[in-house]
């Protein structure tokens, strides 16, 4: 009898933990006190087929890539509207124009930062990378090369950096970023290839890849490796592209798994988290 009682006591003690598990709410109204909570916010700007994301937490802000050149003025204005002229980090996942051009431009426009960070060496032989490194120096922003396993902090948010170091293309070498805030997790995949995904499956613990929210790699132009997505097991997906025939395979993957998803090319996506729950919405046709 004592053993049975102890078992049920353990079960009862576990119930609050189970009920406290986070949820992902898409296009739903958050609680009345939501804006008063300590939130992490990721804004995925409507920059067509390019990555341009602003993360805010704990009174700090950072850019994760900056989108392609045609969106530079809209990005400048969006930061100004939010009263952001200084960032903790300007973070580039890899030096392709659709990820780095906007970062170069906002520095030209006078946005400053504590650091310009990238996993590529400062002297990496790439014209766009070199141009942006030089602009950072001209803007008085120090450059720091990230290493695999490095952690960036934004308020109470942590961003852990991973890369397939033996990759042969810039997309192979682009960073996989794990974001954690309280019990919430997100995987930002930049333009990692299928080969890179298989490398991460083979070398990282499953719990490192498991996430509530994940970004399609390479703008959803190709789907996730099936086994990789099985491990991530997200509750929400987003892609930095427009909904079109180009992303048909990604759309099929979303439909087959019956997952909620959004494409930032159709309107800026806002993902907010209080460390327990996510509230996600989209501003259709808006930057």
Buried (B, 14 or more C-beta within 10 A) or exposed (E): EEEEEEEEEEEEEEEEEEEEEBEBBBEEEBEEEEEEBBBBBBBBBBBBBBBBBBBBBBEBBBBBBBBBBEBBEBBBEBBEEEEBEEBBBBBBBBBBBBBBBBBBBBBEBEBBBBBBBBBBEBEBEBEBBBBBBEBBBEBEBEBBEBEBEBEBBBBEBEBBBBBBEEBEEBBBBBBBBBBBBBBBBBBBBBBBBBBBBBBBBEEBEEEBBBBBBBBBBBBBBBBBBEEBBEBBEBBBBBBBBBBEEBBEBBBEBBEEBEBBBBBBBBBBBBBBBBBBBBBBBBBEEEB
